[in-house]
């Protein structure tokens, strides 16, 4: 399952969301340093979003089975 991780740099605060829409609705975009449009168009599959205030990362959750398969070289990281 994909997740969006929001990391505020000062004070250090980490929030995790299952959708970009939830992240946008739950946070003040001025504090993140981006507009709704910019975040909706941002290529999270290629790059992490980094501003002087926050970092947004799109990531994939891993199960214990996924980790075991990676260690055995059965799936790509």
mmJSON file of the N, C-alpha and C atoms, coordinates in Angstrom:
{"data_MODEL":{"atom_site":{
"group_PDB":["ATOM","ATOM","ATOM","ATOM","ATOM","ATOM","ATOM","ATOM","ATOM","ATOM","ATOM","ATOM","ATOM","ATOM","ATOM","ATOM","ATOM","ATOM","ATOM","ATOM","ATOM","ATOM","ATOM","ATOM","ATOM","ATOM","ATOM","ATOM","ATOM","ATOM","ATOM","ATOM","ATOM","ATOM","ATOM","ATOM","ATOM","ATOM","ATOM","ATOM","ATOM","ATOM","ATOM","ATOM","ATOM","ATOM","ATOM","ATOM","ATOM","ATOM","ATOM","ATOM","ATOM","ATOM","ATOM","ATOM","ATOM","ATOM","ATOM","ATOM","ATOM","ATOM","ATOM","ATOM","ATOM","ATOM","ATOM","ATOM","ATOM","ATOM","ATOM","ATOM","ATOM","ATOM","ATOM","ATOM","ATOM","ATOM","ATOM","ATOM","ATOM","ATOM","ATOM","ATOM","ATOM","ATOM","ATOM","ATOM","ATOM","ATOM","ATOM","ATOM","ATOM","ATOM","ATOM","ATOM","ATOM","ATOM","ATOM","ATOM","ATOM","ATOM","ATOM","ATOM","ATOM","ATOM","ATOM","ATOM","ATOM","ATOM","ATOM","ATOM","ATOM","ATOM","ATOM","ATOM","ATOM","ATOM","ATOM","ATOM","ATOM","ATOM","ATOM","ATOM","ATOM","ATOM","ATOM","ATOM","ATOM","ATOM","ATOM","ATOM","ATOM","ATOM","ATOM","ATOM","ATOM","ATOM","ATOM","ATOM","ATOM","ATOM","ATOM","ATOM","ATOM","ATOM","ATOM","ATOM","ATOM","ATOM","ATOM","ATOM","ATOM","ATOM","ATOM","ATOM","ATOM","ATOM","ATOM","ATOM","ATOM","ATOM","ATOM","ATOM","ATOM","ATOM","ATOM","ATOM","ATOM","ATOM","ATOM","ATOM","ATOM","ATOM","ATOM","ATOM","ATOM","ATOM","ATOM","ATOM","ATOM","ATOM","ATOM","ATOM","ATOM","ATOM","ATOM","ATOM","ATOM","ATOM","ATOM","ATOM","ATOM","ATOM","ATOM","ATOM","ATOM","ATOM","ATOM","ATOM","ATOM","ATOM","ATOM","ATOM","ATOM","ATOM","ATOM","ATOM","ATOM","ATOM","ATOM","ATOM","ATOM","ATOM","ATOM","ATOM","ATOM","ATOM","ATOM","ATOM","ATOM","ATOM","ATOM","ATOM","ATOM","ATOM","ATOM","ATOM","ATOM","ATOM","ATOM"],
"id":[1,2,3,4,5,6,7,8,9,10,11,12,13,14,15,16,17,18,19,20,21,22,23,24,25,26,27,28,29,30,31,32,33,34,35,36,37,38,39,40,41,42,43,44,45,46,47,48,49,50,51,52,53,54,55,56,57,58,59,60,61,62,63,64,65,66,67,68,69,70,71,72,73,74,75,76,77,78,79,80,81,82,83,84,85,86,87,88,89,90,91,92,93,94,95,96,97,98,99,100,101,102,103,104,105,106,107,108,109,110,111,112,113,114,115,116,117,118,119,120,121,122,123,124,125,126,127,128,129,130,131,132,133,134,135,136,137,138,139,140,141,142,143,144,145,146,147,148,149,150,151,152,153,154,155,156,157,158,159,160,161,162,163,164,165,166,167,168,169,170,171,172,173,174,175,176,177,178,179,180,181,182,183,184,185,186,187,188,189,190,191,192,193,194,195,196,197,198,199,200,201,202,203,204,205,206,207,208,209,210,211,212,213,214,215,216,217,218,219,220,221,222,223,224,225,226,227,228,229,230,231],
"type_symbol":["N","C","C","N","C","C","N","C","C","N","C","C","N","C","C","N","C","C","N","C","C","N","C","C","N","C","C","N","C","C","N","C","C","N","C","C","N","C","C","N","C","C","N","C","C","N","C","C","N","C","C","N","C","C","N","C","C","N","C","C","N","C","C","N","C","C","N","C","C","N","C","C","N","C","C","N","C","C","N","C","C","N","C","C","N","C","C","N","C","C","N","C","C","N","C","C","N","C","C","N","C","C","N","C","C","N","C","C","N","C","C","N","C","C","N","C","C","N","C","C","N","C","C","N","C","C","N","C","C","N","C","C","N","C","C","N","C","C","N","C","C","N","C","C","N","C","C","N","C","C","N","C","C","N","C","C","N","C","C","N","C","C","N","C","C","N","C","C","N","C","C","N","C","C","N","C","C","N","C","C","N","C","C","N","C","C","N","C","C","N","C","C","N","C","C","N","C","C","N","C","C","N","C","C","N","C","C","N","C","C","N","C","C","N","C","C","N","C","C","N","C","C","N","C","C","N","C","C","N","C","C"],
"label_atom_id":["N","CA","C","N","CA","C","N","CA","C","N","CA","C","N","CA","C","N","CA","C","N","CA","C","N","CA","C","N","CA","C","N","CA","C","N","CA","C","N","CA","C","N","CA","C","N","CA","C","N","CA","C","N","CA","C","N","CA","C","N","CA","C","N","CA","C","N","CA","C","N","CA","C","N","CA","C","N","CA","C","N","CA","C","N","CA","C","N","CA","C","N","CA","C","N","CA","C","N","CA","C","N","CA","C","N","CA","C","N","CA","C","N","CA","C","N","CA","C","N","CA","C","N","CA","C","N","CA","C","N","CA","C","N","CA","C","N","CA","C","N","CA","C","N","CA","C","N","CA","C","N","CA","C","N","CA","C","N","CA","C","N","CA","C","N","CA","C","N","CA","C","N","CA","C","N","CA","C","N","CA","C","N","CA","C","N","CA","C","N","CA","C","N","CA","C","N","CA","C","N","CA","C","N","CA","C","N","CA","C","N","CA","C","N","CA","C","N","CA","C","N","CA","C","N","CA","C","N","CA","C","N","CA","C","N","CA","C","N","CA","C","N","CA","C","N","CA","C","N","CA","C","N","CA","C","N","CA","C","N","CA","C","N","CA","C","N","CA","C"],
"label_alt_id":[null,null,null,null,null,null,null,null,null,null,null,null,null,null,null,null,null,null,null,null,null,null,null,null,null,null,null,null,null,null,null,null,null,null,null,null,null,null,null,null,null,null,null,null,null,null,null,null,null,null,null,null,null,null,null,null,null,null,null,null,null,null,null,null,null,null,null,null,null,null,null,null,null,null,null,null,null,null,null,null,null,null,null,null,null,null,null,null,null,null,null,null,null,null,null,null,null,null,null,null,null,null,null,null,null,null,null,null,null,null,null,null,null,null,null,null,null,null,null,null,null,null,null,null,null,null,null,null,null,null,null,null,null,null,null,null,null,null,null,null,null,null,null,null,null,null,null,null,null,null,null,null,null,null,null,null,null,null,null,null,null,null,null,null,null,null,null,null,null,null,null,null,null,null,null,null,null,null,null,null,null,null,null,null,null,null,null,null,null,null,null,null,null,null,null,null,null,null,null,null,null,null,null,null,null,null,null,null,null,null,null,null,null,null,null,null,null,null,null,null,null,null,null,null,null,null,null,null,null,null,null],
"label_comp_id":["UNK","UNK","UNK","UNK","UNK","UNK","UNK","UNK","UNK","UNK","UNK","UNK","UNK","UNK","UNK","UNK","UNK","UNK","UNK","UNK","UNK","UNK","UNK","UNK","UNK","UNK","UNK","UNK","UNK","UNK","UNK","UNK","UNK","UNK","UNK","UNK","UNK","UNK","UNK","UNK","UNK","UNK","UNK","UNK","UNK","UNK","UNK","UNK","UNK","UNK","UNK","UNK","UNK","UNK","UNK","UNK","UNK","UNK","UNK","UNK","UNK","UNK","UNK","UNK","UNK","UNK","UNK","UNK","UNK","UNK","UNK","UNK","UNK","UNK","UNK","UNK","UNK","UNK","UNK","UNK","UNK","UNK","UNK","UNK","UNK","UNK","UNK","UNK","UNK","UNK","UNK","UNK","UNK","UNK","UNK","UNK","UNK","UNK","UNK","UNK","UNK","UNK","UNK","UNK","UNK","UNK","UNK","UNK","UNK","UNK","UNK","UNK","UNK","UNK","UNK","UNK","UNK","UNK","UNK","UNK","UNK","UNK","UNK","UNK","UNK","UNK","UNK","UNK","UNK","UNK","UNK","UNK","UNK","UNK","UNK","UNK","UNK","UNK","UNK","UNK","UNK","UNK","UNK","UNK","UNK","UNK","UNK","UNK","UNK","UNK","UNK","UNK","UNK","UNK","UNK","UNK","UNK","UNK","UNK","UNK","UNK","UNK","UNK","UNK","UNK","UNK","UNK","UNK","UNK","UNK","UNK","UNK","UNK","UNK","UNK","UNK","UNK","UNK","UNK","UNK","UNK","UNK","UNK","UNK","UNK","UNK","UNK","UNK","UNK","UNK","UNK","UNK","UNK","UNK","UNK","UNK","UNK","UNK","UNK","UNK","UNK","UNK","UNK","UNK","UNK","UNK","UNK","UNK","UNK","UNK","UNK","UNK","UNK","UNK","UNK","UNK","UNK","UNK","UNK","UNK","UNK","UNK","UNK","UNK","UNK","UNK","UNK","UNK","UNK","UNK","UNK"],
"label_asym_id":["A","A","A","A","A","A","A","A","A","A","A","A","A","A","A","A","A","A","A","A","A","A","A","A","A","A","A","A","A","A","A","A","A","A","A","A","A","A","A","A","A","A","A","A","A","A","A","A","A","A","A","A","A","A","A","A","A","A","A","A","A","A","A","A","A","A","A","A","A","A","A","A","A","A","A","A","A","A","A","A","A","A","A","A","A","A","A","A","A","A","A","A","A","A","A","A","A","A","A","A","A","A","A","A","A","A","A","A","A","A","A","A","A","A","A","A","A","A","A","A","A","A","A","A","A","A","A","A","A","A","A","A","A","A","A","A","A","A","A","A","A","A","A","A","A","A","A","A","A","A","A","A","A","A","A","A","A","A","A","A","A","A","A","A","A","A","A","A","A","A","A","A","A","A","A","A","A","A","A","A","A","A","A","A","A","A","A","A","A","A","A","A","A","A","A","A","A","A","A","A","A","A","A","A","A","A","A","A","A","A","A","A","A","A","A","A","A","A","A","A","A","A","A","A","A","A","A","A","A","A","A"],
"label_entity_id":["1","1","1","1","1","1","1","1","1","1","1","1","1","1","1","1","1","1","1","1","1","1","1","1","1","1","1","1","1","1","1","1","1","1","1","1","1","1","1","1","1","1","1","1","1","1","1","1","1","1","1","1","1","1","1","1","1","1","1","1","1","1","1","1","1","1","1","1","1","1","1","1","1","1","1","1","1","1","1","1","1","1","1","1","1","1","1","1","1","1","1","1","1","1","1","1","1","1","1","1","1","1","1","1","1","1","1","1","1","1","1","1","1","1","1","1","1","1","1","1","1","1","1","1","1","1","1","1","1","1","1","1","1","1","1","1","1","1","1","1","1","1","1","1","1","1","1","1","1","1","1","1","1","1","1","1","1","1","1","1","1","1","1","1","1","1","1","1","1","1","1","1","1","1","1","1","1","1","1","1","1","1","1","1","1","1","1","1","1","1","1","1","1","1","1","1","1","1","1","1","1","1","1","1","1","1","1","1","1","1","1","1","1","1","1","1","1","1","1","1","1","1","1","1","1","1","1","1","1","1","1"],
"label_seq_id":[1,1,1,2,2,2,3,3,3,4,4,4,5,5,5,6,6,6,7,7,7,8,8,8,9,9,9,10,10,10,11,11,11,12,12,12,13,13,13,14,14,14,15,15,15,16,16,16,17,17,17,18,18,18,19,19,19,20,20,20,21,21,21,22,22,22,23,23,23,24,24,24,25,25,25,26,26,26,27,27,27,28,28,28,29,29,29,30,30,30,31,31,31,32,32,32,33,33,33,34,34,34,35,35,35,36,36,36,37,37,37,38,38,38,39,39,39,40,40,40,41,41,41,42,42,42,43,43,43,44,44,44,45,45,45,46,46,46,47,47,47,48,48,48,49,49,49,50,50,50,51,51,51,52,52,52,53,53,53,54,54,54,55,55,55,56,56,56,57,57,57,58,58,58,59,59,59,60,60,60,61,61,61,62,62,62,63,63,63,64,64,64,65,65,65,66,66,66,67,67,67,68,68,68,69,69,69,70,70,70,71,71,71,72,72,72,73,73,73,74,74,74,75,75,75,76,76,76,77,77,77],
"pdbx_PDB_ins_code":[null,null,null,null,null,null,null,null,null,null,null,null,null,null,null,null,null,null,null,null,null,null,null,null,null,null,null,null,null,null,null,null,null,null,null,null,null,null,null,null,null,null,null,null,null,null,null,null,null,null,null,null,null,null,null,null,null,null,null,null,null,null,null,null,null,null,null,null,null,null,null,null,null,null,null,null,null,null,null,null,null,null,null,null,null,null,null,null,null,null,null,null,null,null,null,null,null,null,null,null,null,null,null,null,null,null,null,null,null,null,null,null,null,null,null,null,null,null,null,null,null,null,null,null,null,null,null,null,null,null,null,null,null,null,null,null,null,null,null,null,null,null,null,null,null,null,null,null,null,null,null,null,null,null,null,null,null,null,null,null,null,null,null,null,null,null,null,null,null,null,null,null,null,null,null,null,null,null,null,null,null,null,null,null,null,null,null,null,null,null,null,null,null,null,null,null,null,null,null,null,null,null,null,null,null,null,null,null,null,null,null,null,null,null,null,null,null,null,null,null,null,null,null,null,null,null,null,null,null,null,null],
"Cartn_x":[0.845,0.0,0.897,0.546,1.326,0.937,1.897,1.663,2.42,1.909,2.596,3.073,4.356,4.951,5.311,4.771,5.056,5.992,7.127,8.102,8.286,7.802,8.073,9.478,10.261,11.653,11.843,11.047,11.161,9.789,9.319,9.926,9.754,10.616,10.561,9.239,8.482,7.182,6.961,6.543,6.312,4.851,4.182,2.79,2.706,1.865,1.718,0.264,0.068,-1.268,-1.379,-2.581,-2.794,-3.124,-3.341,-3.594,-3.05,-2.742,-2.286,-3.412,-4.637,-5.787,-5.903,-5.708,-5.773,-4.668,-3.476,-2.347,-2.67,-3.211,-3.535,-4.623,-5.664,-6.779,-6.39,-5.419,-5.058,-4.008,-3.403,-2.282,-2.464,-1.851,-1.822,-0.759,-1.179,-0.241,0.818,0.518,1.536,2.672,2.33,3.363,4.211,3.61,4.354,5.22,4.725,5.466,5.109,3.826,3.384,1.892,1.452,0.025,-0.582,-1.893,-2.604,-2.305,-2.37,-2.121,-0.714,0.258,1.646,1.808,1.219,1.34,0.601,-0.576,-1.344,-0.633,0.16,0.879,2.291,2.771,4.166,4.423,5.548,5.857,6.454,5.616,6.095,6.685,6.316,6.889,8.366,8.812,10.206,11.035,10.414,11.163,10.401,11.144,10.552,10.346,9.268,9.049,9.824,10.659,11.467,11.317,10.915,10.905,11.736,11.874,12.649,11.888,10.62,9.79,9.418,9.29,8.778,9.31,9.206,9.557,8.359,7.971,6.898,7.465,7.261,7.787,6.626,6.592,5.638,6.394,5.863,6.568,5.593,6.134,5.352,5.527,4.429,4.549,5.041,5.713,6.226,5.673,5.274,4.875,6.106,5.987,7.103,7.454,6.45,6.689,7.466,7.142,7.872,9.345,9.61,10.992,11.75,11.124,11.781,12.083,11.131,11.345,12.479,12.551,13.647,14.987,15.044,16.303,16.735,15.766,16.075,16.283,16.052,16.237,15.109,13.924,12.802,11.986,12.074,11.361,12.292,11.966,12.77,12.493,13.486,13.317,12.582],
"Cartn_y":[-1.168,0.0,1.24,2.214,3.453,4.339,5.084,6.053,7.331,8.428,9.707,10.069,10.36,10.719,12.203,12.957,14.387,14.576,15.207,15.471,16.982,17.542,18.95,19.028,19.987,20.064,20.755,21.786,22.486,22.868,22.377,21.299,19.978,19.047,17.756,17.067,16.756,16.114,15.257,14.018,13.094,12.66,12.784,12.349,11.442,10.416,9.458,9.434,9.423,9.451,8.399,7.861,6.881,7.544,8.863,9.572,10.992,11.53,12.917,13.867,13.516,14.357,14.511,13.425,13.483,14.373,14.254,15.086,16.56,16.883,18.27,18.819,18.02,18.482,18.663,17.882,17.892,18.945,19.582,20.48,21.84,22.844,24.194,24.214,24.427,24.369,25.461,26.578,27.616,27.098,26.265,25.683,24.662,23.981,23.015,23.746,24.876,25.645,25.274,24.896,24.521,24.781,24.914,25.058,23.681,23.604,22.35,21.886,22.818,22.499,21.942,22.568,22.115,20.685,20.39,19.042,18.01,18.377,17.441,17.126,18.063,17.853,17.31,17.269,16.901,15.422,15.098,13.7,12.902,12.565,11.856,10.488,9.908,8.611,8.731,9.942,10.149,10.874,11.822,12.682,12.886,13.117,13.563,15.07,15.566,17.009,17.575,18.557,19.157,20.675,21.261,22.719,23.053,24.328,24.7,24.427,24.035,23.775,22.311,21.578,20.212,19.337,18.042,17.037,16.11,15.781,14.817,13.688,12.475,11.284,10.346,9.81,8.758,7.445,6.544,5.299,4.129,2.948,1.717,1.01,0.565,-0.19,-1.599,-2.194,-3.552,-4.444,-5.652,-6.65,-7.463,-8.28,-9.153,-10.091,-10.549,-11.415,-10.707,-9.435,-8.65,-8.526,-8.276,-8.126,-9.434,-10.548,-11.856,-12.137,-11.81,-12.028,-11.156,-9.901,-9.023,-9.588,-10.092,-10.647,-11.862,-12.605,-13.775,-13.405,-12.14,-11.686,-12.079,-12.339,-12.782,-11.64,-10.45,-9.293,-8.096,-7.128,-5.903,-5.01,-4.251,-3.305,-2.082],
"Cartn_z":[0.0,0.0,0.0,-0.804,-0.838,0.338,0.824,1.889,1.56,2.067,1.962,3.36,3.475,4.756,4.703,5.646,5.764,6.945,6.694,7.747,7.853,8.966,9.245,9.817,9.336,9.749,11.095,11.4,12.684,13.185,14.301,15.076,14.333,14.599,13.92,14.235,13.182,13.322,12.091,12.286,11.178,11.201,10.045,9.9,8.677,8.753,7.656,7.193,5.866,5.276,4.178,3.99,2.927,1.591,1.601,0.342,0.423,-0.728,-0.8,-0.4,-0.752,-0.385,1.125,1.853,3.32,3.868,3.322,3.749,3.533,2.366,2.024,2.945,3.205,4.031,5.496,5.974,7.389,7.747,6.76,7.033,6.383,6.996,6.445,5.344,4.114,2.988,3.054,3.708,3.899,4.78,5.76,6.623,5.871,4.898,4.082,3.067,2.584,1.593,0.168,-0.044,-1.39,-1.528,-2.765,-3.023,-3.279,-3.175,-3.455,-4.88,-5.822,-7.227,-7.436,-6.807,-6.952,-6.44,-5.282,-4.728,-5.577,-6.093,-6.918,-8.23,-8.746,-10.009,-9.816,-8.579,-8.314,-8.627,-9.273,-9.638,-8.463,-7.478,-6.295,-6.623,-7.762,-8.149,-8.513,-8.855,-9.261,-8.207,-7.495,-6.576,-5.269,-4.195,-2.937,-3.036,-2.412,-2.379,-1.192,-1.442,-0.381,-0.437,0.683,0.822,2.056,2.34,3.527,4.816,4.704,5.88,6.065,4.943,5.038,3.91,4.133,3.133,3.01,1.776,1.551,0.708,1.19,0.532,0.225,-0.983,-1.314,-1.194,-0.393,-0.119,-0.166,-0.115,-0.146,1.193,1.796,3.039,2.731,3.688,3.533,4.629,4.26,5.244,5.62,6.655,7.041,5.886,5.159,4.004,2.905,2.661,1.659,2.031,3.316,3.778,3.592,3.955,3.789,2.318,1.441,0.004,-0.518,-0.046,-0.466,-0.035,1.179,1.683,0.883,0.369,-0.452,-1.918,-2.252,-3.627,-4.552,-3.993,-4.809,-5.394,-4.788,-5.342,-5.357,-6.21,-6.305,-5.117,-4.726,-3.609,-4.063],
"occupancy":[1.0,1.0,1.0,1.0,1.0,1.0,1.0,1.0,1.0,1.0,1.0,1.0,1.0,1.0,1.0,1.0,1.0,1.0,1.0,1.0,1.0,1.0,1.0,1.0,1.0,1.0,1.0,1.0,1.0,1.0,1.0,1.0,1.0,1.0,1.0,1.0,1.0,1.0,1.0,1.0,1.0,1.0,1.0,1.0,1.0,1.0,1.0,1.0,1.0,1.0,1.0,1.0,1.0,1.0,1.0,1.0,1.0,1.0,1.0,1.0,1.0,1.0,1.0,1.0,1.0,1.0,1.0,1.0,1.0,1.0,1.0,1.0,1.0,1.0,1.0,1.0,1.0,1.0,1.0,1.0,1.0,1.0,1.0,1.0,1.0,1.0,1.0,1.0,1.0,1.0,1.0,1.0,1.0,1.0,1.0,1.0,1.0,1.0,1.0,1.0,1.0,1.0,1.0,1.0,1.0,1.0,1.0,1.0,1.0,1.0,1.0,1.0,1.0,1.0,1.0,1.0,1.0,1.0,1.0,1.0,1.0,1.0,1.0,1.0,1.0,1.0,1.0,1.0,1.0,1.0,1.0,1.0,1.0,1.0,1.0,1.0,1.0,1.0,1.0,1.0,1.0,1.0,1.0,1.0,1.0,1.0,1.0,1.0,1.0,1.0,1.0,1.0,1.0,1.0,1.0,1.0,1.0,1.0,1.0,1.0,1.0,1.0,1.0,1.0,1.0,1.0,1.0,1.0,1.0,1.0,1.0,1.0,1.0,1.0,1.0,1.0,1.0,1.0,1.0,1.0,1.0,1.0,1.0,1.0,1.0,1.0,1.0,1.0,1.0,1.0,1.0,1.0,1.0,1.0,1.0,1.0,1.0,1.0,1.0,1.0,1.0,1.0,1.0,1.0,1.0,1.0,1.0,1.0,1.0,1.0,1.0,1.0,1.0,1.0,1.0,1.0,1.0,1.0,1.0,1.0,1.0,1.0,1.0,1.0,1.0,1.0,1.0,1.0,1.0,1.0,1.0],
"B_iso_or_equiv":[0.0,0.0,0.0,0.0,0.0,0.0,0.0,0.0,0.0,0.0,0.0,0.0,0.0,0.0,0.0,0.0,0.0,0.0,0.0,0.0,0.0,0.0,0.0,0.0,0.0,0.0,0.0,0.0,0.0,0.0,0.0,0.0,0.0,0.0,0.0,0.0,0.0,0.0,0.0,0.0,0.0,0.0,0.0,0.0,0.0,0.0,0.0,0.0,0.0,0.0,0.0,0.0,0.0,0.0,0.0,0.0,0.0,0.0,0.0,0.0,0.0,0.0,0.0,0.0,0.0,0.0,0.0,0.0,0.0,0.0,0.0,0.0,0.0,0.0,0.0,0.0,0.0,0.0,0.0,0.0,0.0,0.0,0.0,0.0,0.0,0.0,0.0,0.0,0.0,0.0,0.0,0.0,0.0,0.0,0.0,0.0,0.0,0.0,0.0,0.0,0.0,0.0,0.0,0.0,0.0,0.0,0.0,0.0,0.0,0.0,0.0,0.0,0.0,0.0,0.0,0.0,0.0,0.0,0.0,0.0,0.0,0.0,0.0,0.0,0.0,0.0,0.0,0.0,0.0,0.0,0.0,0.0,0.0,0.0,0.0,0.0,0.0,0.0,0.0,0.0,0.0,0.0,0.0,0.0,0.0,0.0,0.0,0.0,0.0,0.0,0.0,0.0,0.0,0.0,0.0,0.0,0.0,0.0,0.0,0.0,0.0,0.0,0.0,0.0,0.0,0.0,0.0,0.0,0.0,0.0,0.0,0.0,0.0,0.0,0.0,0.0,0.0,0.0,0.0,0.0,0.0,0.0,0.0,0.0,0.0,0.0,0.0,0.0,0.0,0.0,0.0,0.0,0.0,0.0,0.0,0.0,0.0,0.0,0.0,0.0,0.0,0.0,0.0,0.0,0.0,0.0,0.0,0.0,0.0,0.0,0.0,0.0,0.0,0.0,0.0,0.0,0.0,0.0,0.0,0.0,0.0,0.0,0.0,0.0,0.0,0.0,0.0,0.0,0.0,0.0,0.0],
"pdbx_formal_charge":[null,null,null,null,null,null,null,null,null,null,null,null,null,null,null,null,null,null,null,null,null,null,null,null,null,null,null,null,null,null,null,null,null,null,null,null,null,null,null,null,null,null,null,null,null,null,null,null,null,null,null,null,null,null,null,null,null,null,null,null,null,null,null,null,null,null,null,null,null,null,null,null,null,null,null,null,null,null,null,null,null,null,null,null,null,null,null,null,null,null,null,null,null,null,null,null,null,null,null,null,null,null,null,null,null,null,null,null,null,null,null,null,null,null,null,null,null,null,null,null,null,null,null,null,null,null,null,null,null,null,null,null,null,null,null,null,null,null,null,null,null,null,null,null,null,null,null,null,null,null,null,null,null,null,null,null,null,null,null,null,null,null,null,null,null,null,null,null,null,null,null,null,null,null,null,null,null,null,null,null,null,null,null,null,null,null,null,null,null,null,null,null,null,null,null,null,null,null,null,null,null,null,null,null,null,null,null,null,null,null,null,null,null,null,null,null,null,null,null,null,null,null,null,null,null,null,null,null,null,null,null],
"auth_seq_id":[1,1,1,2,2,2,3,3,3,4,4,4,5,5,5,6,6,6,7,7,7,8,8,8,9,9,9,10,10,10,11,11,11,12,12,12,13,13,13,14,14,14,15,15,15,16,16,16,17,17,17,18,18,18,19,19,19,20,20,20,21,21,21,22,22,22,23,23,23,24,24,24,25,25,25,26,26,26,27,27,27,28,28,28,29,29,29,30,30,30,31,31,31,32,32,32,33,33,33,34,34,34,35,35,35,36,36,36,37,37,37,38,38,38,39,39,39,40,40,40,41,41,41,42,42,42,43,43,43,44,44,44,45,45,45,46,46,46,47,47,47,48,48,48,49,49,49,50,50,50,51,51,51,52,52,52,53,53,53,54,54,54,55,55,55,56,56,56,57,57,57,58,58,58,59,59,59,60,60,60,61,61,61,62,62,62,63,63,63,64,64,64,65,65,65,66,66,66,67,67,67,68,68,68,69,69,69,70,70,70,71,71,71,72,72,72,73,73,73,74,74,74,75,75,75,76,76,76,77,77,77],
"auth_comp_id":["UNK","UNK","UNK","UNK","UNK","UNK","UNK","UNK","UNK","UNK","UNK","UNK","UNK","UNK","UNK","UNK","UNK","UNK","UNK","UNK","UNK","UNK","UNK","UNK","UNK","UNK","UNK","UNK","UNK","UNK","UNK","UNK","UNK","UNK","UNK","UNK","UNK","UNK","UNK","UNK","UNK","UNK","UNK","UNK","UNK","UNK","UNK","UNK","UNK","UNK","UNK","UNK","UNK","UNK","UNK","UNK","UNK","UNK","UNK","UNK","UNK","UNK","UNK","UNK","UNK","UNK","UNK","UNK","UNK","UNK","UNK","UNK","UNK","UNK","UNK","UNK","UNK","UNK","UNK","UNK","UNK","UNK","UNK","UNK","UNK","UNK","UNK","UNK","UNK","UNK","UNK","UNK","UNK","UNK","UNK","UNK","UNK","UNK","UNK","UNK","UNK","UNK","UNK","UNK","UNK","UNK","UNK","UNK","UNK","UNK","UNK","UNK","UNK","UNK","UNK","UNK","UNK","UNK","UNK","UNK","UNK","UNK","UNK","UNK","UNK","UNK","UNK","UNK","UNK","UNK","UNK","UNK","UNK","UNK","UNK","UNK","UNK","UNK","UNK","UNK","UNK","UNK","UNK","UNK","UNK","UNK","UNK","UNK","UNK","UNK","UNK","UNK","UNK","UNK","UNK","UNK","UNK","UNK","UNK","UNK","UNK","UNK","UNK","UNK","UNK","UNK","UNK","UNK","UNK","UNK","UNK","UNK","UNK","UNK","UNK","UNK","UNK","UNK","UNK","UNK","UNK","UNK","UNK","UNK","UNK","UNK","UNK","UNK","UNK","UNK","UNK","UNK","UNK","UNK","UNK","UNK","UNK","UNK","UNK","UNK","UNK","UNK","UNK","UNK","UNK","UNK","UNK","UNK","UNK","UNK","UNK","UNK","UNK","UNK","UNK","UNK","UNK","UNK","UNK","UNK","UNK","UNK","UNK","UNK","UNK","UNK","UNK","UNK","UNK","UNK","UNK"],
"auth_asym_id":["A","A","A","A","A","A","A","A","A","A","A","A","A","A","A","A","A","A","A","A","A","A","A","A","A","A","A","A","A","A","A","A","A","A","A","A","A","A","A","A","A","A","A","A","A","A","A","A","A","A","A","A","A","A","A","A","A","A","A","A","A","A","A","A","A","A","A","A","A","A","A","A","A","A","A","A","A","A","A","A","A","A","A","A","A","A","A","A","A","A","A","A","A","A","A","A","A","A","A","A","A","A","A","A","A","A","A","A","A","A","A","A","A","A","A","A","A","A","A","A","A","A","A","A","A","A","A","A","A","A","A","A","A","A","A","A","A","A","A","A","A","A","A","A","A","A","A","A","A","A","A","A","A","A","A","A","A","A","A","A","A","A","A","A","A","A","A","A","A","A","A","A","A","A","A","A","A","A","A","A","A","A","A","A","A","A","A","A","A","A","A","A","A","A","A","A","A","A","A","A","A","A","A","A","A","A","A","A","A","A","A","A","A","A","A","A","A","A","A","A","A","A","A","A","A","A","A","A","A","A","A"],
"auth_atom_id":["N","CA","C","N","CA","C","N","CA","C","N","CA","C","N","CA","C","N","CA","C","N","CA","C","N","CA","C","N","CA","C","N","CA","C","N","CA","C","N","CA","C","N","CA","C","N","CA","C","N","CA","C","N","CA","C","N","CA","C","N","CA","C","N","CA","C","N","CA","C","N","CA","C","N","CA","C","N","CA","C","N","CA","C","N","CA","C","N","CA","C","N","CA","C","N","CA","C","N","CA","C","N","CA","C","N","CA","C","N","CA","C","N","CA","C","N","CA","C","N","CA","C","N","CA","C","N","CA","C","N","CA","C","N","CA","C","N","CA","C","N","CA","C","N","CA","C","N","CA","C","N","CA","C","N","CA","C","N","CA","C","N","CA","C","N","CA","C","N","CA","C","N","CA","C","N","CA","C","N","CA","C","N","CA","C","N","CA","C","N","CA","C","N","CA","C","N","CA","C","N","CA","C","N","CA","C","N","CA","C","N","CA","C","N","CA","C","N","CA","C","N","CA","C","N","CA","C","N","CA","C","N","CA","C","N","CA","C","N","CA","C","N","CA","C","N","CA","C","N","CA","C","N","CA","C","N","CA","C","N","CA","C","N","CA","C","N","CA","C"],
"pdbx_PDB_model_num":[1,1,1,1,1,1,1,1,1,1,1,1,1,1,1,1,1,1,1,1,1,1,1,1,1,1,1,1,1,1,1,1,1,1,1,1,1,1,1,1,1,1,1,1,1,1,1,1,1,1,1,1,1,1,1,1,1,1,1,1,1,1,1,1,1,1,1,1,1,1,1,1,1,1,1,1,1,1,1,1,1,1,1,1,1,1,1,1,1,1,1,1,1,1,1,1,1,1,1,1,1,1,1,1,1,1,1,1,1,1,1,1,1,1,1,1,1,1,1,1,1,1,1,1,1,1,1,1,1,1,1,1,1,1,1,1,1,1,1,1,1,1,1,1,1,1,1,1,1,1,1,1,1,1,1,1,1,1,1,1,1,1,1,1,1,1,1,1,1,1,1,1,1,1,1,1,1,1,1,1,1,1,1,1,1,1,1,1,1,1,1,1,1,1,1,1,1,1,1,1,1,1,1,1,1,1,1,1,1,1,1,1,1,1,1,1,1,1,1,1,1,1,1,1,1,1,1,1,1,1,1]
}}}
